[in-house]
Amino acid sequence: MIIYILKKIVTFLFIICVLAQISFCLVYFVPQSIFSDLTFIDAYSAFFKQLLQGQFRLMSGETVPFFDTLLTTFELCILALLVALFIGIPLGIFLGLSNINWLNTTIRLGCLIFYSCPIVMLATLVMFYLSSTLPMSMNFDISISVTGSSLLDIILSSRADKLPALWEQLHYLLLPTIILAIQPSIVTIQLVSENVKNTSRQNYIKMAIIRERSPFKILRRHLLPNSIPSTIPQLTYNTTTLLFLTMVIEILFNRVGLGQWVMLAYRNHNYFIISIAILACGTVISLLTLLGEISAIAIYPLRHKEHYA
């Protein structure tokens, strides 16, 4: 298992290195590059020096915080994934085991309707109807942030009102997280229900039903350990869509992150920030995929044998 995890980490680092080379080429060869007065070797060294420091300085003197912006978007992605797992796994298990046809049809129809709704339209409607009860903007200033994550800043701070401040920040993050978690939740429900239904038809599950008296033990010992781990890697394939939706939510809710970053860069034709945004997006997608693979192996270590079959 350790060798498998190390291989995944090495693959992740290789992908980041390739994305960094692509980002450097976009920065160096575009017109009016900040490295235009440097040789290729000096520009290469300066670019990766700024990358390791996590701070990029533009021609205007503005400093672009790479890691802080990346962690801000990554925070919202993680919260949405946690909500999607919290909602999708129980409903998926229920749909996979339930024989109530009308209820299953109702849940699947609701999932289909919400999944087909554009995220921009859904977020706009929610903001219109809940603007008087829930905060619409993010109470977070990245310029004074220590870690780039609003929740981590509050947890690691030494302030006395840590719990009220944490609750207030979660209150700000509640609405965008719920909107962002709709489509991942639906995908989770579909994948979990399909895997649970296929696993429940296997012969070893039928033997467990004969031997075990408690349905809860069958579910806990045999059904879930053989169906849930196979679902987690499949969920990571949807990280590209999740990252795009996160950027859209950041723009709609005026939250600092990759979404605001790319929007300002596109408006000002700033190719430097666009190239760094490509690197940031690739890093988030690769990191979420890596965490999904490691989580699947941690839950069910024998799962990695399928990759060598």
C-alpha positions in Angstrom: 0.0 0.0 0.0 2.9 2.4 0.8 4.5 1.8 -2.6 1.1 2.5 -4.3 0.7 5.8 -2.4 4.3 6.8 -3.2 3.6 6.1 -6.9 0.5 8.3 -6.8 2.5 11.1 -5.1 5.3 10.9 -7.6 2.7 11.1 -10.4 1.1 14.1 -8.8 4.5 15.9 -8.6 5.3 15.0 -12.2 2.0 16.6 -13.3 2.7 19.7 -11.3 6.1 20.0 -12.9 4.7 19.7 -16.4 2.0 22.3 -15.7 4.7 24.6 -14.3 6.7 24.3 -17.6 3.6 25.1 -19.6 2.9 28.1 -17.4 6.4 29.4 -17.8 6.2 29.1 -21.6 3.0 31.1 -21.6 4.6 33.8 -19.4 7.9 34.0 -21.3 6.7 34.0 -24.9 3.6 36.3 -24.7 4.0 39.9 -25.8 5.1 42.4 -23.1 6.3 39.7 -20.8 7.8 40.8 -17.5 10.8 38.5 -18.4 11.3 40.0 -21.8 14.5 41.8 -20.8 16.0 38.6 -19.3 17.7 35.6 -21.0 15.8 32.3 -21.1 17.9 30.8 -18.2 17.5 33.9 -16.0 13.8 34.1 -16.7 13.4 30.4 -16.0 15.2 30.8 -12.7 13.2 33.9 -11.7 9.9 32.3 -12.5 10.5 29.2 -10.4 12.0 31.3 -7.6 8.8 33.3 -7.4 6.8 30.0 -7.7 8.5 28.5 -4.7 8.0 31.7 -2.7 4.3 31.7 -3.6 4.4 35.3 -4.6 4.5 36.7 -8.2 5.4 40.3 -8.9 3.9 41.9 -12.0 5.2 44.8 -14.0 2.9 47.2 -12.2 4.5 46.3 -8.9 1.4 44.3 -7.7 2.1 41.1 -5.9 0.0 38.0 -6.8 -0.4 35.6 -3.8 -0.4 32.2 -5.5 -0.7 29.8 -2.5 -3.2 32.0 -0.6 -5.5 32.2 -3.6 -5.1 28.5 -4.2 -6.0 27.6 -0.6 -9.0 30.0 -0.7 -10.5 28.1 -3.6 -9.4 24.7 -2.2 -11.2 25.5 1.0 -14.6 26.0 -0.7 -14.0 22.8 -2.8 -13.3 20.7 0.3 -16.4 22.1 2.1 -18.6 21.3 -0.9 -17.1 17.8 -1.2 -17.8 17.1 2.5 -21.4 18.3 2.2 -21.8 16.1 -1.0 -20.5 13.1 0.9 -22.6 13.8 3.9 -25.8 14.0 1.8 -24.9 11.7 -1.1 -23.7 8.6 0.7 -26.8 7.9 2.9 -29.2 8.7 0.1 -27.1 6.5 -2.3 -27.2 3.6 0.1 -30.9 4.0 0.6 -31.6 4.1 -3.2 -29.4 1.1 -3.7 -31.2 -1.0 -1.1 -34.7 0.4 -1.2 -37.5 -1.4 -3.0 -40.0 1.4 -2.7 -40.4 2.3 -6.4 -42.3 5.5 -6.1 -39.9 7.0 -3.6 -36.9 5.9 -5.6 -38.4 7.5 -8.7 -39.2 10.7 -6.8 -35.6 11.0 -5.6 -34.1 10.3 -9.0 -36.4 12.8 -10.6 -35.4 15.5 -8.1 -31.8 14.7 -8.7 -32.3 15.0 -12.5 -34.1 18.3 -12.2 -31.4 19.9 -10.0 -28.6 18.5 -12.0 -30.0 19.9 -15.2 -30.4 23.4 -13.7 -27.5 25.8 -14.6 -25.5 26.8 -11.6 -25.6 30.5 -12.4 -29.4 30.5 -12.6 -29.8 28.5 -9.4 -27.4 30.7 -7.5 -29.1 33.8 -8.8 -32.5 32.6 -7.7 -31.3 31.6 -4.3 -29.5 35.0 -3.8 -32.7 36.8 -4.8 -35.0 34.9 -2.4 -32.6 34.6 0.5 -30.8 37.9 0.3 -32.7 39.3 3.3 -31.9 36.3 5.6 -28.4 35.1 4.7 -25.2 37.1 4.0 -24.4 37.3 0.3 -20.8 38.4 0.4 -17.8 36.7 1.9 -16.3 38.3 5.1 -12.7 37.5 4.2 -9.7 39.6 3.3 -6.9 37.6 1.7 -4.4 40.5 2.1 -4.3 40.0 5.9 -4.7 36.2 5.8 -2.0 34.0 7.2 -2.8 30.6 5.6 -5.2 31.7 2.8 -8.1 29.8 4.4 -10.5 31.8 6.5 -11.4 28.8 8.7 -7.8 27.9 9.3 -6.9 31.5 10.1 -9.6 31.5 12.8 -8.6 28.1 14.2 -4.9 28.9 14.4 -5.5 32.4 15.8 -5.1 33.3 19.5 -8.3 35.3 19.7 -10.6 34.8 22.6 -13.8 34.7 20.5 -12.6 31.8 18.3 -15.9 29.8 18.3 -18.2 32.7 17.6 -15.9 33.9 14.8 -15.7 30.4 13.4 -19.5 30.1 13.5 -19.9 33.5 11.8 -17.5 32.5 9.0 -19.4 29.2 8.5 -22.5 31.2 8.3 -21.0 33.2 5.4 -19.9 30.0 3.7 -23.1 28.1 4.2 -25.1 29.4 1.1 -22.3 29.1 -1.5 -21.2 25.7 -0.1 -24.8 24.3 -0.4 -25.2 25.6 -3.9 -21.8 24.3 -5.0 -22.5 20.9 -3.4 -25.7 20.2 -5.3 -24.2 18.6 -8.4 -21.5 16.7 -6.6 -24.2 15.4 -4.2 -26.2 14.1 -7.2 -23.2 12.4 -8.7 -22.4 10.8 -5.4 -26.0 9.5 -5.0 -25.9 8.0 -8.5 -22.5 6.3 -8.1 -23.1 5.0 -4.6 -26.6 3.7 -5.4 -25.3 1.9 -8.5 -22.3 0.3 -6.6 -24.4 -0.7 -3.6 -27.0 -2.3 -5.9 -24.3 -4.2 -7.9 -22.6 -5.3 -4.7 -25.8 -6.5 -3.0 -26.3 -9.0 -5.9 -23.0 -10.7 -5.4 -22.9 -14.3 -4.0 -20.9 -13.4 -1.0 -23.5 -10.9 0.1 -26.2 -13.6 -0.3 -24.1 -16.0 1.9 -23.7 -13.2 4.5 -27.4 -12.8 4.6 -27.8 -16.5 5.3 -25.2 -16.5 8.0 -25.8 -13.1 9.7 -29.0 -12.3 11.5 -28.5 -8.6 11.8 -29.0 -6.5 8.6 -26.9 -3.8 10.2 -23.9 -6.1 10.5 -24.3 -7.2 6.9 -24.3 -3.6 5.8 -21.4 -2.6 8.0 -19.1 -5.7 7.6 -19.8 -6.8 4.0 -21.8 -4.3 1.8 -20.2 -0.9 2.6 -16.5 -2.0 2.7 -17.0 -3.5 -0.8 -19.0 -0.8 -2.4 -17.9 2.6 -1.0 -14.1 2.4 -1.7 -14.8 1.8 -5.4 -17.0 5.0 -5.4 -14.4 7.4 -4.1 -12.0 7.3 -7.0 -14.9 7.7 -9.4 -15.9 10.9 -7.5 -12.5 12.5 -8.2 -13.1 12.3 -11.9 -15.7 15.1 -11.4 -13.2 17.5 -9.9 -12.8 19.5 -13.1 -16.5 20.4 -13.1 -16.3 21.1 -9.3 -13.4 23.5 -9.8 -15.2 25.3 -12.6 -18.4 25.6 -10.5 -16.3 26.9 -7.5 -14.8 29.7 -9.7 -18.3 30.6 -10.9 -19.6 30.7 -7.2 -16.6 32.9 -6.2 -17.5 35.4 -9.0 -21.2 35.4 -8.1 -20.6 35.8 -4.3 -17.7 38.2 -4.8 -15.3 35.9 -2.9 -11.5 36.2 -3.4 -10.1 33.2 -5.2 -9.3 31.7 -8.6 -12.6 32.8 -10.0 -12.0 36.5 -9.3 -8.4 36.1 -10.3 -9.2 34.7 -13.7 -12.0 37.2 -14.3 -9.7 40.2 -13.6 -6.9 38.7 -15.7 -9.2 38.2 -18.7 -10.6 41.7 -18.4 -7.2 43.3 -18.3 -5.6 40.8 -20.8 -3.0 39.8 -18.2 -1.5 36.6 -19.6 0.8 36.2 -16.7 -2.1 35.7 -14.2 -3.9 33.5 -16.7 -0.9 31.2 -16.9 -0.6 31.0 -13.2 -4.3 30.3 -12.9 -3.8 27.4 -15.3 -1.1 26.1 -12.9 -3.4 26.7 -9.9 -6.4 24.9 -11.5 -4.2 21.9 -12.4 -2.8 21.8 -8.9 -6.3 21.8 -7.3 -7.6 19.1 -9.7 -4.5 16.9 -9.2 -4.5 17.3 -5.5 -8.2 16.4 -5.1 -7.6 13.3 -7.3 -4.6 12.3 -5.2 -6.6 12.7 -1.9 -9.4 10.6 -3.4 -7.1 7.8 -4.3 -5.3 7.9 -0.9 -8.7 8.0 0.9 -9.9 4.9 -1.0 -6.8 3.0 -0.1 -6.9 4.1 3.5 -10.5 2.9 3.8 -10.0 -0.4 2.0 -6.2 -1.3 1.7 -6.9 -4.4 -0.5 -8.4 -2.1 -3.1 -5.0 -1.3 -4.7 -4.7 -4.9 -6.0 -7.3 -4.1 -8.7 -4.8 -1.8 -10.3 -2.3 -4.6 -10.8 -4.8 -7.2 -12.0 
